[in-house]
Amino acid sequence: MTIKLLAIGKTDDPSLQKLITTYVNRLGHYNKFELEIIPDLKKTKNLTVDQQKALEGKLILDKTSNSDFLVLLDENGKQFSSEGFSEYIQKRLNSGMKQLIFVIGGPYGFSEEVYARANGKVSLSKMTFSHQMVRLFFVEQLYRAFTILKNEPYHHK
């Protein structure tokens, strides 16, 4: 199975990007993982929030197929402990699906079409983080999940 993280907009901070790359590379030792960046929309000044979410939603949905398991990283999603998230990942790995896609939306969240297509929602915290920070937190937690599944010493109880 391939695990993919789709995110709207590039990471501007080079030090943050370096950390993200570190964990993306580490993930490659456990599972096929891809980070795909969907470019920011251009000329959004004259767009309403709903129009912007709809355009971003179309870009997100264009990157998925009907057979993909789509999970939105959303503040109203299910929260997990690190151990619980590793169990969630293990269940997805055991299911036989070809691709598990996690999505970080744009600054205003997701369109109704994306919510309707999603198979689930996961929240990293009740706190609000920048979209760039969420990328780092997510790839680190995914890495942590694999180290837990392999009984490696990265995660301490």
N, C-alpha and C positions, 0 to 999 in steps of 0.2 A: 504494500500500500504506500502511496505517496501522501505525505502531509504537506499542505501548502498554506502559506500565510499570504493573503491578499491585503494590500494596504493602499489607501488613497494618499498620494503625495510623497515626495522624497524626504529623506532625513537630511536636514540642513547642517546639523552639528557634526563635524568630523569625529570628535571624540566619542560621541554617542554611536555613530555609524561603525566605528572600530569595535566597540563592545558588541553591537548587534552581530557583526561579522564573526566575531569570536565564537558566539554561541551557535550561529548558523553552521559554522565549520564543525563544531563539536557534535551537533546533531547528526551530521553526516555519518558519524561512526555507528549510529544506532538505527537509523531509518532514512529512507529517501525523503529529503526535505527541500522545499523550494520557497523562496521569498520573492513574491512578485509585486512590484510597485506599479500602481495605476497612476499615471500623471495627474496632477491637479488640473481642475477645469480652468480654462482661460476665460477672461472677460465675464466674470460673474457679478460685476457691480450692478448690472441691470436685471439680475435674476432674483426671484423670490427664493426663500429657503426651500420651499417645496419643489420649485423648478430645479434648484441645484441638487437636492436629494434625488430627484427623478433621473437627472442626467448621470449622476454618479452611480445610481442603482442600475441603470442600463449598462454602464461600463463593467460593473461587478458581475451582473448576470451574464454578460457576453463572455466572461472568463470561466463560466461553469457549464457543466453538462447535467442532464437529468439524473445521471447515475452518481454524481458527486454527493457526498454528505456535507452539507453546508452549515457551519456554526458561526454565528455572529458574536463578536466580542462586544457586549452590550451591558450597560450599567444595570439593566433590569434582568440580566441573565442569572443562571444558577451559579452560586459561589461554591468553591471547593477548597478544602485543605490541599496541600501539595500531594499528600497520599491519596486523597480522593480524586484529584485530577489524574494521577497516574493510573488509578483504576478505570477512570473514564476513557483514557487513551487505550488501555489494554482491551476494554470491551470493543472499541472501534477497530483495533487491530485484529481481534478475533472474529469480527463480523464478515470478513472476506470482501469488504468494499475495496474499490480500486483507489479512490482518492477522497481524502478528508481535507476540507478547506475551511480554514478559519479566516474571518474577515474583520479588518479594522476599517470602519467607514470614515467618511469625511467629517468635517467639523460640526455638522448638524445631525449626524447620525445616518440612519438608513431610510430609504423610501419604503412605502407600504408594500411594493412589489418584492423587495428584497426580504422584508419580514415574512411575507406570504410564502416565499420559496424556501426559507431557512428550515433546517431540520432541528435546530436547537440554538440556544443562546447561553453564553458563558460570561460571567462577570469576574474580572480580576480583583475588584474592590468596589465598595460603595463610594470611595473617593473618586474625584475626577482627575485624570492624568492627561498630559498632552498626548496627541496621537503618536508622536515620535517616541515618547517614553514607553507607551504601551507596547510598542514593537519589542523593545529591549526586555521588558518585564515578561512578555509572552514567550519569547524564545528562550529566556532563562528558565521559566517554569516548565516549558516543554522539555528542555534538556534535563531539568531536575526530575521530571516524571520518568524519563527513560533510565536515569541512574537509580531511581527507586525500584523500578521494575527489574533492573539487573542486580539489585542488592549491592550497589557500589557505595563507597563511603562519602560521596559528595553531600548527601542529605543526612543531617544529624537529627535524631529524635530527641 
